[in-house]
Amino acid sequence: MPSPNATPTPITPPRVPLIDPRTNLVDRAWYLFFLSLNNIASAVVDNSDIGTNTDSLLASYDAALRSVNQELQTLPPVVTLPAPDVLGDSSALESQIAEMQKQIQGLQLAPPPREFKRSRYGSFYDTTTQTATVINTAQAITFNTTDLSQGVVLATTSQVQVDTEGIYDFQTSIQLDKTTGGTAIFDMWFRLNGVDVADSASRIRIQGNNAEIFSSLNYFFDLKANDYVELMFSVTDLGVEITAFAAAAPVPGIPSIILTVSNNIGGFQ
């Protein structure tokens, strides 16, 4: 059994942390120091004279405390270093914070950036004469030539399809003729995705034989991607034609129909 007057293990230097950061447990050096104090205290408690000799118990604690005090006196003094100025000049920091707040407020007040809408367009025409096969019956106007195309294409010979949502302007010019006498009516209108567009029709009355008439119209469509538009016509007389004329100097060829489509109406969005 250890003697109650035994000298404890020298106190651990202050530079040694109480908790080992590698294990999160009490450091071994500190553990040995506390263990030596515990052994001394246990020896005093186990002494059979403890009940009649309390002076010896107090003397043992005094001896242990004196030993710890002497050990502390031998340690080098602890030098207290001033805390580093990690923030630097406070006035400069305040200025930076104020500038950041100003920039954040500016971002909150500024309108969102505007994106220019992708330009979509197409130009199509037909170099053949188109005739009706049955009177008073809807028939699609067709195109056999693509002049320009960017996102607006001919899905079929009659279906003009777009690949981007937007407002599109359809402008068309059409060359009509009549090969028989009398009076006849030519009606033309738009279809969107196979459905007639309400209030989109135009009517032309043609009088007499070889009565060439040129007509044009335009129409705005609010289209989604992959929507398609068709031009439909109907006649009251099979002598009414959508006529194409070959080039004859000094005049170039005359298509039966020309259609241009563009979506640059809205500009910035």
Stockholm file with secondary structure:
# STOCKHOLM 1.0

chainA/1-269         MPSPNATPTPITPPRVPLIDPRTNLVDRAWYLFFLSLNNIASAVVDNSDIGTNTDSLLASYDAALRSVNQELQTLPPVVTLPAPDVLGDSSALESQIAEMQKQIQGLQLAPPPREFKRSRYGSFYDTTTQTATVINTAQAITFNTTDLSQGVVLATTSQVQVDTEGIYDFQTSIQLDKTTGGTAIFDMWFRLNGVDVADSASRIRIQGNNAEIFSSLNYFFDLKANDYVELMFSVTDLGVEITAFAAAAPVPGIPSIILTVSNNIGGFQ
#=GR chainA/1-269 SS CCCTTCCCCCCCCTTSCSEETTTTEECHHHHHHHHHHHHHHHHHHHCTTTTTCHHHHHHHHHHHHHHHHHHHHHSCCCCCCCCCCTTCCHHHHHHHHHHHHHHHHHHHHSCCCCCBCCCCEEEEEECSCEECSSTTCCEECCCCEEEEEEBEEESSSSCEEESSCEEEEEEEEEEEEECSSSEEEEEEEEEETTEECTTCCEEEEEESTTCCEEEEEEEEEEECTTCEEEEEEEESSTTEEECCBCCBTTBCCBCSEEEEEECTTSCBC
#=GC SS_cons         CCCTTCCCCCCCCTTSCSEETTTTEECHHHHHHHHHHHHHHHHHHHCTTTTTCHHHHHHHHHHHHHHHHHHHHHSCCCCCCCCCCTTCCHHHHHHHHHHHHHHHHHHHHSCCCCCBCCCCEEEEEECSCEECSSTTCCEECCCCEEEEEEBEEESSSSCEEESSCEEEEEEEEEEEEECSSSEEEEEEEEEETTEECTTCCEEEEEESTTCCEEEEEEEEEEECTTCEEEEEEEESSTTEEECCBCCBTTBCCBCSEEEEEECTTSCBC
//
